[in-house]
């Protein structure tokens, strides 16, 4: 098993969309409810700091492996996809030096059903983090994945897949990042 510690840095804003089910108060409008509860979409630690969930990075990496479809040398048409999906773990969140109460909200006029092109639209507010950086630790259990393959896949993940709401993989442009450094232990 190898440990890859990646120092990542944002190249575009990052937005979160954690699910919440805070009920609407009686006589509260939908917009008032949104204004009162949008902060519930922030992933935060018990002491109030914003974090990026580890599965955001894990899924981003797996999606990139699938997107790239790089074939394993000497293995015919076999690609790295299943090796990244089953053989890489990201266990710890990236805790940012940002308190949830200091997160900016971004108001948008979006389809009510969440589907692009939907007819009825509503006001929604999502947390917006303009810049972030930090070290993310990956456990690489699958020996098929080399340091070079891992680094290239992670770099492409930051450019073409991204993390969070409105990421490139979902036709957006938020959540992009670059790999500043990679330690392979």
Secondary structure, 3 states (H helix, E strand, C coil): CEEEEEEEEECCCEEECCCCCCCCCCCCCHHHHHHHHHHHHCCECCCCEEEECHHHHHHHHHHHHHHHCCECCCCCCCECHHHHHHHEECCCCEEEEEEHHHCEEEEEEEECCCCCCCCCEEEEEEEEECCCEEEEEEEECCCCCCHHHHHHHHHHHHHHHCCCCCEHHHCCCECCEEEEEEEEC
